[in-house]
Amino acid sequence: MEYLTVALPKGKLFKPSAELLEKIGYTADGLSDKSRKLIITNEEKKVRFIITKTADVPTYVEYGAADIGVIGKDVLTESGKDVYELLDLGFGKCHLMMAVPKEQKRAKLTDYAYTRVATKFPHIAEEFFTRQGMQMEYINLGGSIELGPVVGLSESIVDIVETGTTLKENGLEEIAYIMDATARLIANRVSFKLKFARIGNMVTALSKLVGKEGQP
């Protein structure tokens, strides 16, 4: 039997991903996002886990270094990678939005045209603003997006939000909804065909756990 290689993201999605896979029999000794090992293998089940930076998961899957992976819909959409999206796993729920400093709020969304927006999702942001007929200047940041308007780097931000607490703490207010995002199970297109039975069985088992019907 060939190995099935699974890419898991470090950070907040790792634990629920690992716990969900363990419930259907996919786990390995020492599986942790704190592990120093780059690849963790279950020889008995012929499963390999790659634990990697969140943004890299779609790349590993697209190029076949991993057969399947778990990634947030936000990161998946931004990456534009050519993979199969198999299942909405339901956890890691958040949404992408545009936010601005409360004291600098303008009358309508299009009043922000031709201003600077700080984001780690420039492709999603550009697609959103283009739909509104707006041209923007995009400043790509890797972290602490909320800092952009606070220090005058940008007039607004496009970022993910879960509770809104960080926005409030930094005097920002959400003014436009862009998209919802949850964790998704993705597959390499070739692996999906060559390992269809194993991947299909996994999707069926996960579907039952997360309350989704159907299989690939």
C-alpha positions in Angstrom: 0.0 0.0 0.0 1.2 3.5 -0.9 1.5 6.2 1.8 -1.2 8.8 2.0 0.5 12.1 2.8 -1.5 14.7 4.7 -0.4 18.4 5.1 -1.6 20.0 8.3 -1.3 23.7 9.1 0.5 25.0 12.2 -1.5 27.2 14.5 -5.2 27.4 15.4 -6.4 24.8 12.8 -3.9 22.1 13.7 -5.5 20.7 16.9 -9.1 20.4 15.5 -7.7 19.0 12.3 -5.6 16.4 14.1 -8.5 15.5 16.5 -10.9 15.1 13.6 -8.6 12.8 11.6 -7.8 10.8 14.7 -11.5 10.0 15.1 -11.5 8.3 11.8 -8.2 6.4 12.4 -5.7 8.8 10.8 -3.0 9.7 13.4 0.6 9.0 14.3 2.7 8.9 17.5 4.1 12.3 18.3 1.7 14.2 16.0 2.0 17.7 17.2 2.6 21.1 15.6 5.4 21.6 18.2 7.3 18.6 16.9 10.8 19.1 15.6 10.2 16.4 13.0 9.2 17.6 9.6 7.4 14.4 8.7 5.6 12.2 11.1 4.7 8.7 9.9 2.3 5.9 10.9 3.9 2.9 9.3 1.0 0.6 10.2 -1.7 2.8 8.5 0.7 4.0 5.8 0.0 7.6 6.6 2.5 10.5 6.6 1.9 13.9 8.1 3.6 17.1 7.0 3.2 19.9 9.4 3.9 23.2 7.8 3.2 26.9 7.8 -0.4 27.6 7.0 0.1 29.5 3.8 2.2 26.6 2.4 -0.4 23.9 2.7 -2.1 24.6 -0.7 1.4 24.6 -2.4 2.3 21.2 -1.0 -1.0 19.8 -2.1 -1.0 21.4 -5.6 2.5 20.1 -6.4 1.8 16.6 -5.0 4.2 16.7 -2.0 1.0 16.0 -0.1 -2.0 14.1 -1.3 -4.5 16.0 0.9 -4.4 18.9 3.3 -6.5 21.0 5.7 -6.6 24.7 5.1 -8.8 27.7 5.8 -11.0 28.8 2.9 -9.5 32.3 3.2 -5.9 31.1 2.6 -7.1 28.6 -0.1 -8.9 31.4 -2.0 -6.0 33.8 -1.7 -3.5 31.2 -2.9 -5.3 30.5 -6.1 -3.8 27.0 -6.1 -5.2 24.3 -8.5 -6.5 21.7 -6.1 -9.8 19.9 -5.4 -11.8 21.3 -2.5 -13.5 18.2 -1.1 -15.2 19.1 2.1 -16.1 22.0 4.4 -14.9 20.7 7.8 -16.9 23.4 9.7 -14.4 24.5 12.3 -12.1 27.6 12.3 -15.1 29.8 11.4 -14.2 33.4 10.6 -15.0 36.0 7.9 -13.1 38.4 5.8 -14.0 42.1 6.1 -12.9 45.6 5.5 -12.4 47.8 8.6 -11.5 51.4 9.1 -10.7 53.7 12.1 -14.0 54.7 13.7 -13.1 58.4 13.8 -12.3 58.4 10.1 -15.3 56.6 8.8 -16.7 57.9 5.5 -20.3 58.1 4.3 -20.2 55.2 1.9 -17.9 52.4 0.8 -16.9 54.0 -2.6 -15.6 57.0 -0.7 -12.6 54.9 0.1 -11.6 54.5 -3.6 -8.0 55.3 -4.5 -6.9 54.9 -0.8 -4.5 52.4 0.7 -5.6 49.1 2.2 -3.4 46.9 4.4 -4.0 43.2 4.1 -2.5 39.7 3.9 -5.1 38.9 1.3 -4.3 41.2 -1.6 -5.9 39.0 -4.3 -9.2 38.6 -2.4 -9.2 42.3 -1.6 -8.6 43.3 -5.2 -11.3 41.1 -6.5 -13.8 42.5 -3.9 -13.0 46.1 -4.6 -13.0 45.6 -8.4 -16.6 44.3 -8.0 -17.4 47.5 -6.3 -15.8 49.5 -9.2 -13.1 50.7 -6.9 -9.3 51.1 -7.5 -7.2 50.7 -4.4 -3.5 50.7 -3.4 -2.7 47.4 -1.7 -0.1 47.1 1.0 0.8 43.5 1.7 1.5 42.8 5.4 2.4 39.5 7.1 1.0 40.3 10.5 -0.6 42.9 12.8 -2.8 44.2 10.0 -4.7 46.4 12.5 -1.6 48.5 12.9 -1.8 49.8 9.3 -4.4 52.5 9.9 -3.2 53.2 13.5 0.3 54.3 12.3 -0.9 56.0 9.0 0.3 53.2 6.7 -3.2 52.7 5.3 -6.7 54.1 5.4 -8.3 50.7 5.9 -7.6 47.0 6.3 -8.9 43.8 4.8 -8.5 40.9 7.3 -10.1 38.0 8.9 -12.2 38.5 12.1 -13.6 36.0 14.6 -14.8 37.9 17.6 -14.0 41.5 16.7 -12.2 42.1 19.9 -8.9 43.1 18.3 -10.7 45.5 16.0 -12.3 47.3 19.0 -9.1 47.4 20.9 -7.5 49.3 18.0 -10.4 51.6 17.4 -11.4 50.0 14.1 -14.9 49.3 12.9 -16.0 46.7 10.3 -17.7 48.4 7.3 -17.9 45.7 4.6 -18.4 41.9 4.7 -16.3 40.1 2.0 -16.6 36.3 2.6 -17.0 33.5 5.2 -14.2 31.1 5.8 -13.9 27.7 7.5 -11.4 24.8 7.4 -11.5 22.8 4.1 -10.2 19.4 3.1 -8.3 19.7 -0.2 -6.7 17.1 -2.5 -4.1 17.0 -5.2 -5.8 16.4 -8.5 -3.6 13.4 -9.5 -3.7 11.9 -6.0 -7.4 12.1 -6.0 -7.6 9.9 -9.1 -4.8 7.5 -8.2 -5.8 7.1 -4.5 -9.5 7.6 -5.0 -10.6 4.7 -2.7 -8.6 5.9 0.3 -9.4 9.5 -0.1 -13.1 8.8 -0.9 -13.3 6.7 2.3 -11.7 9.4 4.3 -14.2 12.0 3.0 -17.1 9.8 3.7 -16.0 9.2 7.3 -15.3 12.9 7.8 -18.6 13.8 6.2 -20.5 11.8 8.8 -18.5 13.4 11.7 -19.1 17.0 10.5 -22.7 16.5 9.4 -22.1 16.8 5.6 -23.6 14.4 3.1 -22.1 12.9 0.1 -18.6 12.0 -1.0 -16.3 12.9 -3.9 
